[in-house]
Amino acid sequence: MALPASSPAASFDEAVLRLARNDPSLTNLNLSDEHVGPEEASALAAALRTNTYLSTIIFSYREKGRIGDEGATALAAALRHNSSLTVLALLGWNGIGAAGATALAAALQHNTALTRLDLFNNEIGTEGTTAIANALRHNETVTEVNLASCNIAAQGAMALASALPDNVTLEVLCLDGNPIADEGVTALADALRGNAALNRLNMNYINFGGEGAKALADALRENTALRILSLEKNDSLGRDAVVEISSALRHNSTLSMLCLDSSGLDDKGATALAYVLRHNSTLTDLTLRNNEIGAHGAKAIGHALPHNSKLELLDLSNNNAGSEGAAALVDGLRENATLMVLELGDNHIDDDEEFLFHEIDQLLSINDSEPPPLAFMVKKSVYPTINKIPDSVMPSVLARVGQLPARFSLTTTYRIVKEMNWLKET
C-alpha cells in the first residue's frame, strides 16, 4: 500500500535506516505486510526516538508477526522522546495486553504530539483500559482512541467515563465489541452530560439494553457536543429502548448521525423515530437496517419525510416494509428535498412493484443536484460497492474508522466519502 507524502520503503530494514537518518520523505509507515515482531518493533522504536518527520505508523497483524507487550513497551518509550508522530495504529491481534497498554498510557502523559491511538483487537482488558483512562485525564493532544474488541468489561468503561470530565480534547471514542453492558453504558452516559469535547461515540455490539439506553437518552437531552452515535448490533435494545432514545432526540440539537442497525427495532420504535424526523433539524444520517420494521413503521417514516429538511441518508434495508411501506416512502420522498441515499433492499417488496425503485432513483437524483464523488443509485437487492479506498488516504481513514472490510454497502460507501471530505477540511 502506498503511503501519502512519502517515498515507500522497500523493506522493513530500509525503513528503519531511513528513520534513523531522519529522512524527511518518510512521513507515513504502513508495516501491515511486514513480519514485525518484538525485536523489529524495538529497532523501529530506537530510530523513532530522534526522528522528526514520521507522522503515521500502522501495524496490522496478518499472521506474520506480533509486536506483543515487549514491542508496545519499546514504542511507548520512544513516544516519550518523539515529537512528530501523530497517528499510532497497532491494529488486529498484535498481541498487546495490559502491560503494553499500561506502557503506552504512561507515555501519553509525557507525549504532546500523538493525536490518534488505535489498539483495535488487542487484549488490553480492564487493567490496560484503566491505565489509558488515567492518562487521558492529563493528556491534552489525543483526539481519537479506538479500543474496539479489546476485551474491556464494565469496569474499564467506568474508568474511561471517570476520565471524560477531566479531558477536554478527546473527540472520538470507539468501544465496539466490548462486553461493557448496561453498567458501562450508564457510566459513559453520565459522563456525557458534562462533556463538551466528545463528538463521536461508537458502542456497537456491546450487549446493553434498556437500563443503559435510558441513561443514554437522559444524557442526549443535555449533551451539546455529540454528533455521531453508533449502537448497531445490540439486539437486546428492543422497541422500548429505541422509543426512549427517540424521545430524547426531540430535545437534542447536535446529533447528526444515528445508527441502530440490528437493535430489535419494530413498528413502534420506527413510529417514534418518525415523530423525531418531523421535528429534528440536525439528523442527517439514520441507519435502521436489519430490524423488524413493517409496513406501519415504514409508512410513518414516509409520512414524516415531507416535514424533514435535513436527512440525507436513510437505510431501511433488510426489514419488512413490503410494497405498501415502500409506496409510502415514495410518496414522502416526492415532497422531500434533502434525502440523497435510500436503501430498501430485502424488504419483501413484490416483483410487480419494481417501478417503485425507478421512481425512488429519479426522486433521489433530483435531490442530489450536486452529486458527491461517487454515483449513488438505489437497487432492489444489489448495492453499489467499492473495492478499495484510495491509497493516498488509507492511513488517515484507518486511523479514523478502524479496519475496513474489502467491500462496502452503499451506506458505508457514502459515509466513507463523508469521512474523506471531512478529512480534507481538517
N, C-alpha and C positions, 0 to 999 in steps of 0.2 A: 504494500500500500504506500502510495506516495505521501510525502509529508509536506505540508504547506510551508512556503517561505524557507525551504531547506534543500540542501543537496543530500539525497538519501545515502546512508552509509551502506557499503557493500556487505558488511558483516558486523557482528557484534564487536569483535576486536577493533575494527576500524572505527566504530562509533566511539568506543572508549578512548582511543587515541585522539580523535578529533575533539572530544570533550576536554581531555587533559590539556590539549593545545589551545583551548578556548576558541575554537573555530566559530566565527560569527555567522557562518552559513548554516550551522546545525542548530536549529531552534526547536524542532519537534522530533521526537524519537518514539517510534512505534515498534516495540520489540515482541509483538504478538506472535510472530512467525519464527522467533529465535529460541534456542534452547538456553534459557536463563534460569540458573539455579542460585543457591545462596552465594557461592563463590563469585559467579558473574555479577550478581547484584552488588556484592561488596566492592568489586573492582569498579563498577559503574559509580557507586556512591563516592569512592575515593576521588574520582575525576570530577564529580559533581560539586564537591566542596568549594572549589575555586573557579568553577565555570560561571560566566556572567551572561551567557546568551541563551542557553536552553530554557524553553518555557513550558514544554509539554513532554511528559513521559507516560506511555501506555504499555502496561504489561497485561496480556490476556493469556492465561494458561490454556494451551491447546494440546495437552497430552505430550508436551515436550520437556517440561520442567516447571518447577515451582520455586519461588524465592523463599517461601516459608518465613517463620519468625526471624530467623537469622538475617535473611536478606532485607526484610522490612526494617529491622533494627538498624542495619547499616545505612539504609536510605534515610531513616529518621535522623541519625547522627549527622548526615550530610546536610539535611534541611536546616540544622541549627546554624550553618555557615553560609548556605546558599541564598542568594538574593534575587535570582532570576526566574526560578521555576514557579509557575502559576497553576499548572494542572498536573496532578499525580493520580493516575488511574491504575490501580492494581486489581484488575478485574478477573473474575472467573476462576475460582478454586486455585488461587496462588498459595494455598496452604498457610495463610496468615491467621493466627489465633489471637488470644488475648494478649500474649506477650508482645507480639509485633504491633498490635493496635495501641497498646499502652506506650510503647516507644514512640510511635508516630504522634500520639497525643501529647507527650512531653515535648516533642519538637515544635508542635503547634504553638506552644506557649512562648517560644523564642522566635519562630519564623514570622516574618512580616511581608512575605511575598505570595505565598500559596493562596489561591482563591477557590480551588476545587479539589476535593478529596473524594475518590471513588474506590470503595472497598467491596463492591458488589460480589456476592457469592463467596465470601470468606467466613470462616468460623470464629469470628471475634467474640461472639457471645455477649452476655450481660456485663461481664467484667471489662472487656475491651470497650464496649459502648459507654460504660460509665466513665472510663478514663477519657474518652473523646469528649463526652459531655462536659466534664470538668475543664478540659482545655478550652472548650467553646465559651466558657464563662469569661476567659481572659483574652482570647484571640479576637482581633479586630479586622482581619483581612479575608478570612474564609467566608465565601458566599454560598457555596454549594457542597453538600455532603450526601453521598449515596451509600446507604448501608443496607441495600436490598439483599435479602436472602443471607443474612449474617448470623442467623440463629439467636436473634435477640428476643428475649421474653419481656413480660410486662415491666419488670424492674428496670430493664435497660431503657425502655421508653419513658419510664418515670424519671430516670436520671436525665435524659435529654430534655424532658419537659421542665425540670427544675432549672436547667441552664438557660432556657429561652428568655426568661425575664431579664437576665443579665447580658444577653447577647443582642447587639444592635446591627449586626451585619449579615447574619445568615438569611439567605433568601430562598434557598431550595433545599428541601429535606425529603429524601426517599427512603421509606421503610418497608417497601413491598416484600411480601413473602416471609415476614417475621411474625411469630405467634404472640403478638403483644396483647391481643384480645381486648375485651371491654375496659379492663383496668388500665391498660396502657393508653388506649384511645382517650379515655376520660381525663387522664393526667395531661396529655398533649392538648386536648380541647381546653382545659382550664388555663393552660399556659398561653393559648392563642388569644384569650380575652385581652391580655395586656401587651401582646407582642405587636410591634408595628413594622417589623422587618420581613418576616417570612411571607413570601408571596406564592410559593408553590409547595404543596404537601401531597406526597404520594403514599397511600396506605392501601394498596391493592393486596388481595388475598392475605389478610392478617387475622381472619377469624374473629370478627367482632359483630355485635348485634345491637339490640335495642338500647341497652344502657349506654354504650359508647355513642350511639347515634344521637341520643337525647343530649348528651354533654356536648357533642359536636354542633348540634343545632343551636344550643344556647350560646356557644362561642361565636357562631356565624352571625348571630343577632348583634354582637358587639364588635367583632373584629372588622377593621377597616383596611387591612393590608393584603389578605389572601386573595389571589387571583385565580389559581388553579388548584382544584381539589379532585383527586382521583381515588375512587373507592371501589374499583371493579373487583369482581370475583369474591365478594363477601356474601356468600349465599344465605347466611343467617340474618342478614339485614331485614328483608321482608318489607311488606307494604307499610306497616305502622311506622317503621324507622324512616322510610322514604317520605312518608307524609310529614313526619316531624321535621326532617331536613327541608322539605318544601316550604313548610310554614315559616321557617327561619329565613329563607331566601326572599320572602316578601319584605323583610326589613334590611336585607343586605344590599349594599350598593357598590361592591367592589369585585365579587367573584365573577369571572368571565368564562371559566371552563369547568364543567362538572361531568365526571364520568361515573356512571352507575351500572356498568356492564355486569351482568350475572349477579344481580343483587336481590333476586326474588321479587322483583317489581311486577305488580299486576295492574288491572284497570284502575283500582282505587288510587294507587300511587301515581299512575300516569295522569289521572284526572287532577290530582293535587299539583303535579308539576305543570299541567296545562294552565291552571289558575295563575301559577307563578309567571308563566310566559306572557300572560295578558298584562302584567303589571311591572315585571322586572325590566330594567333598562341597561343591564350590564352583561348578561349572559350571552356569549357568542357561540359557544360550543357545548352541545348536550348529547352525551352518548348513553343510550338506553338499550343497547343490543343484548341479545341472549337473555331475555326476560320472558314474562308471561303476559305481555300486553295484548289484549284482544281488540276487537272492533270498537268497543265502547271507549277504551282508553285512547286509541288512535284517533277516533272522531273528536274527542275532547281536545287533543293536541291540534288537530286540523282546524277546529273552530277557534283556537287561540291564535293561530298564525296571522290572521288579518290585523290583530291588535298588537302584534310584536314588531318592533322596528330595529332589532339588534341581532337576533340569532342568525348565524352564518352556516352552522353545521348542525344537522340533526341526524343521528344514527339510530334507526329503529330496526336494524337487521336482526333476523332470527327471533322474531316474535310471532304473534298470531293475529295480525291486524286484518288479514283477509281482504277481499275485494272491496267490501263496504268501508273498512277503515282507510284503505288506500285512496278510495274515491273522495273521502272527506279531507284527506291531506291535500289532494289535488285542488279541491275547492278552496281550501285555505291558502294554498300557495298562489292561487290566481290573484289574491289581494295582498300578497306579501312581497316586499321589495328588497329584502336583505338576504334571504336564505340562498346559499350557493351550493351546498352539498347536502344531499338527502339520500340515505341508504335505506332501502326497503327489501333487500334480498331475503329469501327464505321466510316469507310471511304468509304462505298458503294463499297466494293470490291466483285466481283462476286463469288458465291459459287464454281464455277468450277476453280477458281484460288487459291484454298486452298493451293496448293503446294508452293505458294509464301511464306506463313508463315513458312512452314517447312524449306525452304531454308534460310530464314532470321534467323531462330533459329540456324541452323547449322553454318552460317557465323558468328553470334554473339558469338557462343561458341568457334570458332577458335580464335577470337579476345580476348576473355576472358580466356586466358591461365592460369591465376591465379585468380580463382573465388573469389568474395567478400563473406562476411559472409552469405548472402542469395543467393539462386539459382534463377537467373532471367531467365524467359522464356517469349517469346512473343506469345500471342494467339490472336485469331481474335476479341473476344469481352469480354472474361473473363480474368482479370488480376490476377496474384498472389497477395494476400493480407496478411497483418499481423494484428493480432487481438490485440497484446499487445507489448509494448516496455518493455524490462526487467526492473523490479522494481529498480534494482540497479543504473540505470542511469536516471530514470524518472525525478527526481528533476532538474538535470542538463539540460536535453533535454527540459523540460517545460520552464525553465528559458531562454533557448536559442531560441526556436522556437514557444513559446506560447502554448496554449492549443491545443492538437492534437485530431482529431476525433478518434473514436473507430476502424475504418477500413481505410486502406490506398490504394491508387492506386500504381501501380508499380513504377511510377516516385517518389512519395512521400516516398515509402519504400527505394528506392535507396538513396535518399537524407538523410533520417534518418540514414542510415548506414554510409554515409559520415560524418554526424554530429557526430556520435558515434566515428568514427575513429579520427575525428578532436579533440574531447574531450580527447581522450586517449593521444594525442600528446601535449596537453596543461596542 
